[in-house]
């Protein structure tokens, strides 16, 4: 058995400390019949975290997960999704109407407007957290953002 790469190990550690309301079994069940939310394709679809786990924010809950073609997931990696989509839009099979629909869905699931959701995601990118920070403060990212927004 091979040992996981350091970046995979770090990502898995962060997932453990982030909010999670969906089990691996539920994800597998959701994936059956899933289609890419950006292209409509049903081939080689995987789940992606809109707010990258590597940032120490987000987590495994419906307001942060979406189905996407594996190729697009790899291209997005740990990038800010709002910056990534500008580059990804050059891809011939990407549908920006579907992107807008995805962003609206995720905003609604987080009980935010699209504008607020965008600010929240950008805040997460600017305030990345380490495993140690997650251990010290287990509050969800959205709570931290709301508190920080109220102070400014």
LUMSEDO-45654 format. One record per residue: residue in three letters; x, y, z of N, C-alpha, C, O, CB in turn. Coordinates in steps of 0.2 Angstrom, whole numbers, plus 5000, padded with zeros to 4 digits. Glycine has a CB too. Example, Ala and Ser with C-alpha at 12.3 -4.5 7.8 and 13.67 -1.06 7.14 Angstrom:
// residues 2
R/r/nxx/nyy/nzz/caxx/cayy/cazz/cxx/cyy/czz/oxx/oyy/ozz/cbxx/cbyy/cbzz
R/ala/5066/4972/5039/5062/4978/5039/5066/4984/5039/5071/4983/5042/5057/4978/5045
R/ser/5064/4989/5035/5068/4995/5036/5064/5000/5039/5067/5006/5040/5070/4997/5029
This chain:
// residues 152
R/r/nxx/nyy/nzz/caxx/cayy/cazz/cxx/cyy/czz/oxx/oyy/ozz/cbxx/cbyy/cbzz
R/unk/5004/4994/5000/5000/5000/5000/5004/5006/5000/5009/5007/5004/4995/5000/5006
R/unk/5003/5011/4995/5007/5017/4995/5004/5022/5000/4998/5023/5001/5007/5020/4988
R/unk/5009/5026/5002/5007/5032/5007/5004/5038/5003/5007/5039/4997/5013/5034/5011
R/unk/4999/5041/5005/4996/5047/5002/5002/5052/5002/5006/5053/5006/4990/5049/5006
R/unk/5001/5056/4996/5005/5062/4995/5004/5067/5001/4999/5067/5003/5004/5065/4988
R/unk/5009/5071/5002/5008/5076/5008/5002/5081/5007/4999/5082/5012/5015/5080/5009
R/unk/5001/5083/5001/4996/5087/5000/4989/5084/5001/4984/5087/5003/4996/5090/4993
R/unk/4988/5077/4999/4982/5074/5000/4981/5072/5007/4976/5073/5010/4983/5067/4996
R/unk/4987/5071/5011/4986/5070/5018/4984/5076/5022/4980/5076/5026/4993/5067/5021
R/unk/4987/5082/5020/4985/5088/5023/4977/5090/5021/4974/5092/5026/4989/5094/5020
R/unk/4975/5089/5015/4968/5090/5013/4964/5085/5017/4959/5088/5020/4967/5088/5006
R/unk/4965/5079/5018/4961/5074/5022/4961/5076/5029/4956/5076/5032/4964/5067/5021
R/unk/4966/5079/5032/4966/5081/5039/4962/5087/5039/4958/5088/5044/4973/5083/5041
R/unk/4962/5092/5035/4958/5098/5035/4950/5096/5035/4946/5099/5038/4959/5103/5029
R/unk/4949/5091/5030/4942/5089/5029/4939/5086/5036/4933/5088/5038/4941/5083/5024
R/unk/4943/5083/5040/4941/5080/5046/4939/5086/5051/4935/5085/5055/4947/5076/5049
R/unk/4942/5092/5051/4941/5097/5055/4935/5102/5053/4933/5107/5057/4947/5101/5057
R/unk/4933/5101/5047/4928/5106/5044/4921/5103/5045/4921/5097/5045/4930/5107/5036
R/unk/4916/5107/5044/4909/5105/5045/4908/5100/5040/4910/5100/5034/4904/5111/5044
R/unk/4904/5094/5042/4902/5089/5037/4895/5087/5039/4894/5084/5044/4908/5083/5037
R/unk/4891/5087/5034/4884/5085/5036/4882/5079/5031/4877/5076/5031/4879/5090/5035
R/unk/4887/5077/5026/4886/5072/5021/4891/5067/5022/4897/5068/5023/4886/5075/5014
R/unk/4889/5060/5023/4894/5055/5024/4896/5053/5017/4894/5054/5012/4890/5049/5027
R/unk/4902/5049/5017/4904/5046/5011/4899/5042/5007/4898/5042/5001/4911/5041/5012
R/unk/4895/5038/5011/4890/5034/5008/4885/5038/5005/4882/5036/4999/4887/5029/5014
R/unk/4883/5044/5008/4878/5048/5005/4881/5051/4998/4877/5052/4993/4876/5054/5010
R/unk/4887/5053/4998/4890/5056/4992/4890/5051/4987/4889/5052/4981/4898/5058/4994
R/unk/4892/5044/4988/4892/5039/4983/4885/5038/4980/4884/5038/4974/4894/5032/4986
R/unk/4880/5039/4985/4873/5038/4982/4871/5044/4978/4867/5043/4973/4868/5037/4988
R/unk/4873/5050/4980/4871/5056/4976/4875/5056/4969/4872/5059/4964/4874/5062/4980
R/unk/4880/5053/4969/4884/5052/4963/4881/5048/4957/4882/5049/4951/4891/5050/4964
R/unk/4876/5043/4960/4873/5039/4955/4868/5044/4951/4864/5047/4953/4869/5033/4958
R/unk/4869/5044/4944/4865/5048/4940/4867/5055/4940/4863/5059/4937/4858/5047/4942
R/unk/4872/5057/4943/4874/5064/4944/4877/5067/4937/4879/5063/4933/4880/5065/4949
R/unk/4875/5073/4936/4878/5076/4929/4882/5082/4931/4881/5085/4937/4872/5078/4925
R/unk/4887/5084/4927/4891/5090/4928/4886/5096/4928/4883/5097/4924/4897/5090/4923
R/unk/4887/5100/4934/4883/5106/4934/4885/5111/4930/4881/5116/4930/4882/5108/4942
R/unk/4890/5111/4927/4893/5116/4922/4892/5114/4915/4893/5119/4911/4900/5117/4924
R/unk/4892/5108/4913/4892/5106/4906/4885/5102/4905/4883/5101/4899/4898/5102/4905
R/unk/4882/5098/4910/4877/5094/4908/4879/5087/4907/4875/5082/4905/4873/5097/4903
R/unk/4886/5086/4906/4888/5079/4905/4887/5074/4910/4888/5076/4916/4896/5079/4903
R/unk/4886/5068/4909/4885/5063/4914/4892/5058/4914/4892/5053/4918/4879/5059/4913
R/unk/4897/5060/4910/4902/5055/4910/4908/5058/4914/4909/5064/4914/4905/5054/4903
R/unk/4911/5054/4918/4917/5055/4922/4916/5061/4927/4919/5066/4927/4923/5057/4918
R/unk/4910/5061/4931/4908/5066/4935/4910/5065/4942/4910/5059/4944/4900/5067/4935
R/unk/4913/5070/4946/4915/5069/4953/4912/5075/4957/4910/5080/4954/4923/5069/4953
R/unk/4913/5074/4963/4911/5080/4968/4917/5085/4969/4922/5083/4969/4908/5077/4974
R/unk/4915/5091/4969/4920/5096/4970/4918/5100/4976/4912/5101/4977/4921/5100/4964
R/unk/4922/5103/4980/4921/5108/4985/4922/5115/4982/4927/5117/4980/4926/5107/4991
R/unk/4916/5119/4982/4916/5126/4979/4922/5130/4982/4926/5133/4979/4909/5129/4980
R/unk/4921/5130/4989/4927/5133/4993/4932/5128/4994/4930/5123/4998/4924/5136/5000
R/unk/4938/5128/4992/4943/5123/4992/4944/5121/4999/4945/5125/5004/4949/5125/4988
R/unk/4945/5115/5001/4946/5112/5007/4953/5115/5009/4954/5116/5015/4946/5104/5007
R/unk/4958/5115/5005/4965/5117/5006/4965/5124/5009/4970/5126/5013/4969/5118/5000
R/unk/4959/5128/5009/4959/5135/5012/4958/5134/5019/4958/5139/5023/4954/5139/5008
R/unk/4955/5128/5022/4953/5128/5029/4947/5131/5030/4945/5133/5036/4959/5131/5033
R/unk/4943/5131/5025/4936/5134/5025/4931/5129/5021/4933/5124/5018/4935/5141/5022
R/unk/4925/5131/5022/4920/5126/5018/4918/5120/5022/4917/5120/5028/4922/5125/5011
R/unk/4919/5115/5018/4918/5108/5021/4913/5104/5017/4912/5106/5011/4914/5109/5028
R/unk/4911/5098/5020/4907/5094/5016/4900/5094/5018/4897/5090/5022/4909/5086/5017
R/unk/4896/5099/5015/4889/5100/5016/4886/5103/5009/4890/5105/5005/4888/5105/5021
R/unk/4880/5102/5008/4877/5104/5002/4878/5111/4999/4879/5112/4993/4869/5102/5002
R/unk/4879/5115/5004/4880/5122/5002/4888/5124/4999/4889/5129/4998/4879/5127/5007
R/unk/4892/5118/4999/4898/5119/4997/4900/5114/4992/4906/5114/4989/4903/5118/5003
R/unk/4896/5109/4990/4897/5104/4985/4894/5104/4979/4888/5106/4979/4896/5097/4989
R/unk/4897/5102/4974/4893/5102/4967/4897/5096/4963/4903/5095/4964/4894/5109/4964
R/unk/4893/5094/4958/4896/5089/4954/4898/5092/4947/4895/5097/4944/4890/5084/4952
R/unk/4904/5090/4945/4908/5093/4939/4912/5087/4936/4914/5082/4939/4912/5099/4942
R/unk/4913/5088/4930/4918/5084/4926/4924/5084/4929/4927/5089/4932/4918/5085/4919
R/unk/4927/5078/4930/4934/5077/4933/4939/5082/4930/4943/5085/4934/4936/5070/4933
R/unk/4939/5083/4924/4944/5087/4921/4943/5094/4923/4948/5098/4924/4943/5087/4913
R/unk/4937/5097/4924/4936/5103/4927/4938/5104/4934/4940/5109/4936/4929/5105/4926
R/unk/4937/5099/4938/4938/5098/4945/4946/5099/4946/4948/5103/4950/4936/5092/4948
R/unk/4950/5095/4941/4957/5096/4942/4959/5103/4940/4964/5105/4943/4960/5090/4937
R/unk/4956/5106/4935/4958/5112/4933/4957/5118/4938/4961/5122/4939/4955/5114/4926
R/unk/4951/5117/4942/4950/5121/4947/4954/5121/4953/4957/5126/4955/4942/5120/4949
R/unk/4956/5115/4955/4960/5113/4960/4959/5118/4966/4953/5117/4969/4968/5114/4958
R/unk/4963/5121/4969/4962/5126/4975/4961/5133/4973/4962/5137/4977/4968/5125/4979
R/unk/4960/5134/4967/4959/5141/4965/4952/5144/4967/4947/5140/4969/4959/5141/4957
R/unk/4952/5150/4968/4946/5154/4969/4941/5152/4963/4942/5154/4958/4947/5162/4970
R/unk/4935/5149/4965/4931/5148/4959/4928/5154/4955/4927/5153/4949/4925/5144/4962
R/unk/4928/5160/4958/4926/5165/4954/4931/5168/4949/4930/5171/4944/4924/5171/4958
R/unk/4938/5167/4951/4943/5168/4947/4944/5163/4942/4945/5164/4936/4950/5169/4951
R/unk/4943/5156/4944/4944/5151/4939/4939/5151/4934/4941/5149/4928/4943/5144/4943
R/unk/4933/5152/4935/4928/5152/4930/4929/5156/4924/4928/5155/4918/4921/5154/4933
R/unk/4933/5162/4925/4935/5166/4920/4939/5163/4915/4939/5164/4909/4938/5173/4922
R/unk/4944/5159/4917/4949/5155/4913/4945/5149/4910/4946/5147/4904/4955/5152/4917
R/unk/4941/5146/4914/4937/5140/4912/4932/5141/4907/4930/5137/4903/4934/5136/4918
R/unk/4930/5147/4907/4924/5149/4902/4927/5149/4895/4923/5149/4890/4922/5156/4903
R/unk/4933/5148/4894/4936/5148/4887/4935/5141/4885/4936/5139/4879/4944/5149/4887
R/unk/4934/5136/4889/4932/5129/4887/4926/5129/4883/4921/5132/4885/4932/5124/4893
R/unk/4926/5125/4878/4920/5125/4873/4914/5122/4876/4908/5123/4874/4922/5122/4867
R/unk/4915/5117/4881/4909/5114/4884/4906/5117/4890/4902/5114/4893/4911/5106/4885
R/unk/4909/5122/4893/4907/5125/4899/4901/5130/4898/4901/5134/4893/4912/5129/4902
R/unk/4896/5129/4902/4890/5133/4901/4889/5139/4906/4888/5137/4912/4883/5129/4900
R/unk/4890/5145/4905/4890/5150/4910/4883/5151/4913/4882/5153/4919/4892/5157/4907
R/unk/4878/5149/4909/4871/5150/4912/4871/5144/4918/4868/5146/4923/4866/5148/4907
R/unk/4874/5139/4917/4874/5133/4922/4878/5136/4928/4876/5134/4934/4876/5127/4919
R/unk/4883/5139/4927/4888/5142/4932/4883/5147/4936/4884/5146/4942/4894/5146/4929
R/unk/4880/5151/4933/4876/5156/4937/4870/5152/4941/4869/5154/4947/4872/5161/4932
R/unk/4868/5147/4938/4863/5143/4942/4866/5140/4948/4863/5140/4953/4859/5138/4937
R/unk/4872/5137/4947/4876/5134/4953/4877/5139/4958/4876/5138/4964/4882/5131/4950
R/unk/4880/5145/4956/4881/5150/4961/4875/5152/4965/4875/5153/4971/4884/5156/4958
R/unk/4869/5153/4962/4863/5155/4965/4861/5149/4970/4859/5151/4975/4857/5156/4960
R/unk/4862/5143/4968/4860/5137/4972/4864/5137/4978/4861/5137/4984/4860/5131/4968
R/unk/4870/5138/4977/4875/5138/4983/4874/5144/4988/4874/5143/4994/4882/5138/4981
R/unk/4872/5149/4985/4871/5155/4989/4865/5154/4993/4865/5156/4999/4870/5162/4984
R/unk/4859/5152/4990/4853/5150/4993/4854/5145/4999/4851/5146/5004/4848/5148/4988
R/unk/4858/5140/4998/4859/5135/5003/4863/5137/5009/4863/5135/5014/4863/5129/5000
R/unk/4867/5143/5008/4870/5146/5013/4866/5152/5016/4869/5156/5020/4877/5148/5011
R/unk/4860/5153/5013/4856/5158/5015/4859/5165/5014/4859/5170/5019/4854/5157/5023
R/unk/4862/5166/5008/4865/5172/5007/4863/5174/5000/4860/5170/4996/4873/5171/5006
R/unk/4863/5181/4998/4862/5183/4991/4868/5181/4987/4874/5179/4990/4861/5191/4991
R/unk/4868/5181/4981/4874/5179/4976/4880/5184/4978/4885/5182/4978/4872/5180/4969
R/unk/4878/5191/4979/4883/5195/4981/4887/5194/4987/4893/5194/4988/4880/5203/4981
R/unk/4883/5192/4992/4886/5190/4999/4890/5184/4998/4895/5183/5001/4880/5189/5004
R/unk/4887/5179/4994/4891/5173/4994/4898/5174/4990/4902/5171/4993/4887/5168/4989
R/unk/4898/5178/4985/4904/5180/4982/4909/5183/4987/4915/5181/4987/4903/5184/4976
R/unk/4906/5188/4991/4911/5191/4996/4913/5186/5001/4919/5186/5004/4907/5196/5000
R/unk/4909/5181/5003/4910/5176/5008/4916/5171/5005/4921/5170/5009/4904/5171/5010
R/unk/4915/5169/4999/4921/5165/4996/4927/5169/4996/4932/5166/4997/4918/5163/4989
R/unk/4927/5175/4994/4933/5179/4993/4936/5180/5000/4942/5180/5001/4932/5186/4990
R/unk/4932/5181/5005/4935/5182/5012/4938/5175/5014/4944/5175/5017/4929/5183/5017
R/unk/4935/5169/5013/4938/5163/5014/4945/5162/5011/4950/5160/5014/4934/5157/5012
R/unk/4946/5165/5005/4952/5164/5001/4957/5169/5005/4963/5167/5006/4952/5166/4994
R/unk/4955/5174/5007/4960/5179/5011/4962/5177/5018/4967/5180/5020/4957/5186/5011
R/unk/4958/5173/5021/4958/5171/5028/4959/5164/5029/4956/5160/5033/4953/5174/5032
R/unk/4964/5161/5025/4965/5153/5025/4967/5151/5032/4970/5155/5036/4970/5151/5020
R/unk/4965/5145/5034/4966/5143/5041/4970/5136/5040/4969/5132/5036/4959/5141/5044
R/unk/4974/5135/5045/4978/5129/5046/4974/5124/5050/4969/5126/5053/4985/5131/5049
R/unk/4977/5118/5050/4974/5113/5055/4974/5116/5062/4969/5115/5066/4978/5106/5054
R/unk/4979/5119/5064/4980/5121/5071/4974/5127/5072/4971/5127/5078/4987/5124/5072
R/unk/4973/5131/5068/4968/5136/5068/4961/5133/5069/4957/5135/5072/4968/5141/5063
R/unk/4960/5128/5065/4954/5124/5065/4953/5121/5072/4947/5121/5074/4953/5119/5059
R/unk/4958/5118/5074/4957/5115/5081/4956/5120/5086/4952/5119/5091/4964/5111/5083
R/unk/4959/5126/5086/4958/5131/5091/4951/5134/5090/4948/5136/5095/4963/5136/5090
R/unk/4948/5134/5084/4941/5137/5083/4937/5133/5078/4938/5134/5072/4942/5145/5081
R/unk/4933/5129/5081/4929/5125/5077/4923/5128/5073/4919/5124/5070/4927/5119/5081
R/unk/4922/5134/5074/4916/5137/5072/4916/5137/5064/4921/5137/5061/4915/5144/5074
R/unk/4910/5136/5061/4910/5136/5054/4912/5142/5050/4912/5148/5053/4903/5134/5051
R/unk/4915/5142/5045/4918/5148/5041/4912/5153/5040/4914/5159/5041/4920/5146/5034
R/unk/4906/5151/5039/4901/5156/5038/4900/5160/5044/4899/5166/5043/4894/5153/5036
R/unk/4900/5157/5050/4899/5161/5056/4905/5166/5057/4904/5172/5059/4899/5156/5062
R/unk/4911/5164/5055/4917/5168/5056/4916/5174/5051/4918/5180/5053/4924/5164/5055
R/unk/4914/5173/5045/4913/5178/5040/4908/5183/5042/4909/5189/5042/4912/5175/5033
R/unk/4902/5180/5045/4897/5185/5047/4899/5189/5053/4898/5195/5053/4891/5181/5049
R/unk/4903/5186/5058/4906/5190/5063/4911/5196/5061/4910/5201/5063/4909/5186/5068
R/unk/4915/5194/5056/4920/5198/5053/4917/5204/5049/4919/5210/5050/4925/5195/5049
R/unk/4912/5202/5045/4908/5207/5041/4904/5212/5046/4904/5218/5044/4903/5204/5037
R/unk/4902/5210/5052/4898/5214/5056/4903/5219/5059/4900/5225/5061/4894/5210/5061
R/unk/4909/5217/5060/4914/5222/5063/4917/5227/5059/4919/5232/5061/4920/5218/5066
R/unk/4916/5226/5052/4919/5231/5047/4913/5235/5044/4915/5239/5040/4923/5227/5042
